[in-house]
Amino acid sequence: MSFELKIDALLGRMTLVEKVGQMCQLAIFIPDLEDRIRQGHAGSIICSNSPTPGNTPQDPVLALQLNEYQRLAVEESRLGIPILFGRDVLHGYKTVGPIPLGQAATWNPEIIESVARVTACEASADGINLNFAPVIDIARDPRWGRIAEGFGEDPHLCSVLAQAAVRGYQGEDLTDPATVLACAKHFAGYGAVEGGRDYNGTEIAATTLRNIYLPPFWAAVRAGVGAIMSGFHDIGGIPMSAHRELVAGILKEEWGFEGFVISDWAAIDEMRQHGVAETRADCALISALAGLDMDMASEVYIDELAALVETNQLAEAVIDDAVRRVLRAKFRLGLFDQPYTDVKRASLHLSPDHRQVVRKAAEQSLVLLKNDGILPLAKSDLTVGVFGPLANARKTLCGAWNLDGHEDSVLSILDAVRDKVGANVEILATDLVDDALKIAPRCDVVIAVVGEGIARSGENNCITTLDLPPGHQAFLEALHAIQVPTAAIVLAGRPLALEWADRNLSAILMVWHPGTEGAKAITDTLFGDHNPSGKSPVTFPRNVGQVPLHYNHRPTGRPLPRNDRRHSRYADAPDSPLYPFGYGLSYSTFEYRNLHITVTAPRAVSISAEITNTSSTAGDEIAQLYIRDVVASISRPVKELKGFSRLSLKPGETQTVVFQLTQDDLSFYNQSGHLSFEPGLFKVWVGPDSNTGLAGQFELK
Ligand code: BGC
């Protein structure tokens, strides 16, 4: 029997309250949880608890607890419908990969997929079957702490990586016990919160919504994502929990999304604070009609929906549709046949294979922003100081939105350097800044580990300066005054304003929050056993005043030469970024040559270029393709990423990169909200970042 027939049969047996129970996600910490499960009120449970300490990360503490809740649902509730257990497992469970922004710097969908697969394998072993990931909010404002959680500023890169993440979490077949249902979030436009302040409102033009913020969600839907979470924010006064046009309209009707939509934490109830609902009953009615199928944690649905149906304010068909979507997810996961997790699988946590996956991800996530030649360091006859406020950090390396990484399983950067170098390199270290400054003159080079801790990154950790924290900046300046060559390792969940460091230090390696194996990846890179290849998925501004600053801005009416005072500009600072989107150095050097553009069909074009490794070091280069639609019915971005390719090049080797663009790649959403192809002239660039490259053009009639 097909899922849909099974769902019909089940729906026919359910009372109204049992139906509404499927639309309810209860918090794991509520006191009467067990009774509520028996009553059929727990369609889902959000496991928002901190990990219960076991003796080791392999102890199946959560697995045993969730199996017991599942047993109550399956054996002691009237219909025996299994529970969806949700948790935020954004970039790793016990084995933690780089934060998503760091993963995006790999520009490598295979890496994103493999980290998601490891995450799914470990989280599912503990009984989690619904993961509130991936975060696919386009973020153009680094003041917003949650920029760390997503894949950066570009809709194309984010869409490709969103699909990879969904594949990784959900696998080929969700009945495989090592998979989880993915929940892409936060629908839609959350990254545009005003002032970069979390939970704030947004103003997003319809064309910008369609062309910038929605594409990653559309990509996730095409990849079969099982659930979507709506955001806390509003667009122009309509909170997402009330946004009928977006949720019921675009997502479900236009795109044909068959999964379920869940609210963010208590966001349905928060509509009273938004000022669009007076009572909890209003909240329930508005959200149900907007198309939100599941209520995370506010218990508004379970308290209010049944009465709304009984008093004919809400059609039962709305409830049935929501319940159908939730049950469909449970059938897709095979929970009716296998509701329990095999607790023995928790032994896989932190396995060498899993560590290997996140190590490779960490390696490729590192972005070398500056290098005057000091890196890589020699492995002999050297005295290296490893100093700085984060040199000994461990938990910080796991990032801000990570519940499950164990500090004990993470090496600090100082320890990793010590482990790596033998007796041929002398390592000097101290926790104290004053001591560091005394020892530093004895060093040939100083590795200064600075940046953001996790209290300054992630959800609701928004900031009004992008400078390094004051003590960190002062420390770098003091080292500079001693004139010891310094390489800064910058840990952060966002691009920081590093103009001073760029001007004054020998090297800057941006390492984000790199995860369990991050310190080893960094150390391998410092000493030349790994050649950095990451490219930034966000623009690095010079200072916070330039924000929002993104490469794919629209042209102004005054794009005149820069020395012209009528040019759109700041009077007190350059308008260019410090490092453009897509930027990142390597120990190799690459040369781009021979751009070829061939129109292969009336609306298709093939673009190729040759890339040569002109150095004596093997390395990877991420070649990027940008276009500009020169004249269209609405102003189109000055550059738009349309393709990228990672090439591994031996010393002296040349490879040809080929990109094929189709009509869809050259189309955009017009003023009527329709995808439209408009013929005419297109400019093209193929190069190492969004600011440089070989330039050409083609015309389509
Ligand atoms: C966040 C979501 C998260 C939820 C549950 C909220 O505060 O916005 O991203 O999934 O909490 O932990």
Residues whose N, C-alpha, C, O or C-beta is under 5 A from the ligand:
A	BS01	BGC	D88 F132 D264 W265
